[in-house]
Amino acid sequence: MDFSADVRWQPLTLLFLVASAWWVKWPLFAVVGALGDGWRRPRIPVAATAALVAVGAAALVVTILKNTAERARPPIADPGLDPIGAIPASTSFPSGHAATAFAAAVAVGLLCPRLRRPLLALAALVALSRVYLGVHYVSDVLVGSALGAGIGFATAWFARSVREAPIGREVSPGRL
């Protein structure tokens, strides 16, 4: 936490404030998924829908874990730390920003492979922003990222298996 406070630089701070904004942590990923769906013109926007389902599942799991762990945010546990921006009212563990960003990025990235790298890079930027801004510990972000990635993978797997299932036949998992 001290290291992130020591390396603060105004242009980087502005980048991380934008990356940490509510509309970046998952709505942007759903919009990108919808655009990815638009290239194929499906009847149902699979990638956008998978992103929304993954985000909802990640948010639910994070809420349950936050209420169970009740870990204080870094500036609350150590008043000597200087966060940038407002300190969220929720507890610290795990990072909801990291979980929802990775859930949406992985779900869309697996369904729209050409978008995978930029989406994962953006999700990593969102996760890193939370530590840089001083509102999460590194472990909060790592667990949130892993949790979100797992939920995103499961959601994409399910979406692909439903999309590839012939009508009137049993659903087969397909390959990711």
N, C-alpha and C positions, 0 to 999 in steps of 0.2 A: 504494500500500500504506500509506503514511503517512496519507493522508486517511481511509482506512477505520479506522485505529487512532484517529484524532483524533475521529471522530464516534460513537464507541461510547457507548451509552446502555443501561442495564440492561434495560428492557422490550424494546428492539429486539434486544439480545443474546439474550434468552430466545426471542423469535420466531425468530431465525435459527438458534439451536441446534436448535429443533424442526424447522424447515424442512430442516435438514441431516441429520436423523436417517435411518438406513438405511430405515426403513419408509415415509418420505415420498418418497424419491428415485425409487421406481418401484412398490413394492407398492400404495401408495394409488391410483395411477393405474389399475392393473389392476383393483382393486376397483371403482373408479368406472366403468370400462369394463364390468365385469360387471353393475353396476346399470343402466347404460344399455342393455345387451343385454336385461336383464330386462323392461324396458318393452315390448319388441317380441316377447319370448318365442321367439327363434329356436331351431332344433334345435342349432346350434353357436354358442356365445357369441363372435361375430366380433370385437367391439371388445376384449374381454378377451384373446382369443387374439392379436389383432394387437398389443396392448400388450406382451404377453410376448415375442412374436417380435421386435418392435422393440427391446425392452430387451436381449434376448440378443445381437442383432446389434450394437447400439451398444456393449455391454460388450466384445464380442470385438474390434471395431475399436479401441476405446479402449485395451485391453490391448496390442494390437500397436503402436499409436502411442506409448504410454508407454514400452514397451521400446525403441523406436527412438529417441525424442527424449531420454530420460533427463534431463529438466529438473528441477533440484532445486526443492523446495518453497520458497516465499518465506522462512520462518523458518530454513531450513537454509542458503540462499544468503546471507541477511543476518541473523545471530544477534541483531541489534538489534531485529528485529521481534518483537512479542509476540502470538503466536496465541492464540485462545480454544479450549480443548479440546486433544485429542490431535492430533498431527501424523501423518497417515496414512503408512504405510511405503512406499506406491507413489510413483512420480515425479509431477510436477505437470502435465505437458502431455499431452493435453488433460484437462479436468475430466470425470471419469466421472459425477459427480452431475449435472452440467448435461446431459451427453449422454443419460443414461438417462431423466432427467426429461423432456427435450424429445422424445425418441423416443416415449415412452409418451403424453405429452400430445398430440402431433400425431397419432399413430395413432388414439387414442380420439376426439380432437376432430374429425377428418375423418369418422369413422364415426358419431359422435353429435354433430351440429353444435350442439345446445343446450348442450353441456358445453364447447365449445371455449374460450370466453373464460376461464372460471374455471380450467380446466386449464392454459392457457398462462400465466395469471397465477401460478399455483402453481409451474409449472416455472421461471418467471423468478425467483420468490422463492427457490427452491432454488439456482439458479445464483448469484444475488446473495449468498446466505448464505456461499458458499465464499470469496468475496473479503472480505466483512465479517469472517469468522472468521479471516482471515489465512492460509489454507491453499492459496490459488490466486492466480495473477495474473489480471488482467482478460482478457488474451489467452487464457489456458487456458479460461476460462469461455465466452468468445465462440466459440472454435473448437469446444468441446464442445457448445454450444447449437446451432450451425449443423449440426454433424455429426449430432446427435440428431434435429434437425428434418428433415433430409434422409432419414435412415433411417426416421423415423416416416411421412413422406409416402410413400416407396416401399412400406412395409409396408401402409399403408392402401389405396393404389392396388391392390396385389396382392390384398388381402383383398376389396376391393369387386369387382374383376374376377372373382374366383373365385365370390363369392356371387351375382353377377348372371348368370353363365354358365349357359345352358340345359343340362340333362343331355344328354349325347351329342353336343354341339356343341363347336366350337372356343372357347377362352376369348377373350372380347373385353374390352378394358380398361375400358370404362365411363367415366363422368365423375365427378370429385371435386368 
